[in-house]
Amino acid sequence: MKKKISPVFLTFITMIFSLVFCGVRTQAASLGPVNGLDPDNKVCSISNDITNDGKKDTIRFRITARDKYFCNKAYVYVNGKQALTLNVSGCTSILFRHISCSKKKNYLQIEAYSDGRCMEMNKIYRYSKGRLAAAADFAGRDYESATVTKVTSSCIEVKFSAQPVETGRMEWSFQYKPAGSKLKLKSNTVPVASMLGSLSWPSDGYHKYFKKNQFVTAAGRAYYTTSGLRKKAFTTKRGDVVTLKKVKISQKKMYLCFKKGKKTGWVRIKGEYGYGRKEWYQGVAQRVAG
């Protein structure tokens, strides 16, 4: 006579397997600490898998200095062999970070900053055939920063910060998924948030609007049904209140979606005022740094 397996036992085994496999998936994705180099600290090494064979590699970073303030060249060595050379002349600091989505998906993020913390370079590299090749570039526009905030087995999340003069500083997050040797952007259109609400100065009354992602228009403007900017969705006059909803980055161009009442509309952000330097939204100019 065959013995029946207890349902309780089956449930117990299922739970054990779930915990084990979940644990493996959780441990596989990791975001390493940031390692910094500058003209005073020219060499550092980390021990992480970058060749995607499941074994730890010795990854050595070295820079040469142009003078006591600025870097010149940056070199990356994998297991003693040079895998990457970068021209970072004019930069004051270089940052390196190891990122792992899984055993076969390991990356290096390299950032370069000039005086005043201006982001000159921010790329993620993947190792292949003895070389490190760029898998994603986060410095394609005038962003203040692009910070990796979350890593899973299927996604690397990056928080962007930008300060166009039309709206002031705002932040959003893009998600990138491993796709062969590249990191592919999941969607170029995502929710965006104004950061001006966190500023307590000046006390002109617009703080309460920015805190709710709202902007008070400074002049009339047309908003369009799509980022193609062909068909008008609505227009505004001075004093109207619109709510910032989404950002879209397409071919290095930035578009923002606003809502007025029940209608939504898109505008293109160029990072500059138009003729006569008229501001788009009231209270923004006073809050734009620099």
N, C-alpha and C positions, 0 to 999 in steps of 0.2 A: 504494500500500500504506500502510495506517495504521500509524503508529508506536505501539508499546505503551509505556505510561507505567511506568517502573521502580517496583516496590514500595518500594524504598528512598527514592525521591523522594516518593512518596505519604506514607510514614511521616514524612519530614522536614517536609513541608507541614503535616501534621496536628499535629505537635509545635509548629510555629510558631504556628498558630492557637490551640492550647490555651494556650500561654504568654501570647499577646496577650490573650485573653479572660479568663484567670485573673487577669492583671495588672490589667485594667480593673475586675473585680469586687473585687479586693483593695483597690484605690485608692479605689473608690467609697465604701466604708464607713469612717468615721473618727470618732474621739472627740477633740474639741478640748480645749485646755487650760482650766483653771478660771480665771475672772477674778473677782476679789473687790472689793467695794465696802463702805465703812463711812463713818462721819461725817467721817473725815479724808481719804478718797479717794472723791469723790462722782461722778466721771465716768470712763467708759472706752468704747472703741469696738473692734469687731472687724470683719473683712472676710470674710464667708462667705455662701454662698447660703442664703437662708431663704425666698425666694419661689418656689423650685422651678422656675426657668427655666434652670438651668445656669450662671448668671452670678453673680459675687460681688456681694453687697449690703453696704451700710454699716449695721451694727447698732450703735446707740449706746445705752448704758445710763446713766441718771442717777438719783441719789437725793437727797432732801432730808432734813435732819437735824432731829430733835426737840430735841436738845442735843448736847453733845460726845461722848456715849456711845451714844445710840440714834438709829436711823433713823426716818423718818416715812413717806415715800412713795417708790416706785420707779417709774421710767418707762422704757419701751423704745421706741426710734424705729427704723424701717426706712426707709432712704433718705430721711431727713429728716422722715418722717411718724410721728406717735405711733401705736403699735400696741397698747400695753398700759400699764395703770396698776395698781399694786398698793399696798394699804395694809399697810405693814410696820412700823407703829408698835410700839415695844417690842423690835424686833430690833436686834442689834448688828452684824450683817454679812449681806451678800447675795452669793450666788455665781451666776455665769452660765457656761454651757458650751454650745458648739455641737455637735450630734450629726448625723451624716449616715449614713443607711443606703444611699442611692443618690441619683442626680441628682434624682429626684422625691420623695424622702423625707428632708427636712431638718427638724431640730427644735432647740429651745432648752430646756435644762434650767435652771430657776431654783430656788435654795434660799435659805431665810431662817433664820437662827439667832439665838436669844436668848442672854442671858448664861449661861455655863456650857455652851455648845455644844449647847443643846437645839434640836432640829429643829422649827421652827414651820411651815415650808412646804417642799415639795419636789415640783415639778411639771415635766412636760415639755410644751412648747407647740408647736403647729404653726400656720404662717402660712396664712391664707386670707382673701381679699377685704379686704385692708388691716388685718386684725386678727390678733393672736396668741390662739389659743384652746387651752385645756388638753386635751391628748391622753391624759395619764395623771397620776394623783395617788399619790404614794408615802408620804404622811404621814397616812394614814387611821387609823392605830393608834399606840400609844405605842412607836414605833421609835426607837432611838438614832440610826440613820443608814440611808440608802439610797443606795448608791454604784453608778453605772454602771461596770461593769468590762469589758464586751465589747460590740462592735457589729459586726454583719454585715449583709448586704443583706436578710436576712429576720428579724432578731432583735436586740433590745436586752436585754442581761443586766444585772440589778440585784442587788447583794448587800445583803441586809437584816441589821441587827443589832438585837436586842431584849433586854431584861433583865426578864422577869417574875419576881416574887418567888418563884414556885413552883419555877423551875428555874435562875435566874440567867442570865447572858448566853449567847446562842446566835446562830448565823448560818445563813443559807440564801440561795439565789439563785433569783429568779424570772426567767422569760424572757417578753418582750413582743414581739409581732409587729405590724407596721404593718397596720391594717385601716381603710381610708378615712381619715377625719380623726382616728381614735383609735389608741391602742396597746392591743392586746388581750392579756390575760394568757393564755399558752398552757396553763398548769395551775396551779391554786391549791393543789396538794398536791405537795411536793417533799422530798427528803432534808434533814435539819437536823443541825447539829453543835453540841455544847456547847463553849463557850470557857473553861470553868472549869478545864480541865486545864492551861492555860497559866499559871495562878496558882500560885506556889510557897508562898504563905501562905494560911491557916494550915497547920501541919504536923500535921494530925489524921488522916492516913491515907486521906482520901477523894480525894486528888489522883489516885491511880492509877485510880480508877473513872471520874472525869470525863474523863481522858485517853482512855479507851476508849468514851466516850459512854454511860457507865453511871451509874445513880443507885441509892443505897441508900435504901429506903423508910423513912420515919419513923413511919408508921402504916398501918393497913389502908385500902385504897381499891379501888373497883371500876373496871375498865377495860371498854370496850364494843366490840362488833364493828365499829361504824361511828361516824362523828362525830355521827350522830343520837342517840346515847347511849340506846338503847332496850333492847338485848339485851346482857347481860353476856358478855364474852369470858373474863375471869378476875378474880380478886381477889388482893390482896397483904396481907401482914402485915408488921409492923415487922421490918426487917432483910433483906427480900427485895431482890434485885438485878434491876433492869429496864434495858433498853437503849433509848435514844432513837433512833427511826428516821425519822419524818417530821413535818412541820408542815403544817397546812392552815389557810388564812385564808378564811373565808366570811362575808360580810355583816359585816365588821369584827370578827368573832369568831375567836379562835385556838384550834385544837385540836392536840394532840400525840399521836402514835402511839408506843407503847412495846412492846417485846417481852420476854416472860418465857418462857423455855424455847422451845417451838415455837409459842406462841400470841402474837398481837398484839392490842393493844387501844388504844382512844382515850379521852382525857380532854379536857375543856375547860379552857383556861387563862384565868383572869379577871384576872390581874395583882394579885391580893390574896389574903391568907389568909382562910380561913373563920372561923366563930365560934371565939373563943378564940385566934386567930392561931397555929394549929398549922402547923408547916412540913411540907411534903410529903416532902422528901428531905433526908437528913442531910448536913450540911456545906455546904448551899447558903446559908443565911442569913448565915454569916460571910463569904461571898464576894460578896454583893450590895452593889454600891457605892451610896452616896447614902443 
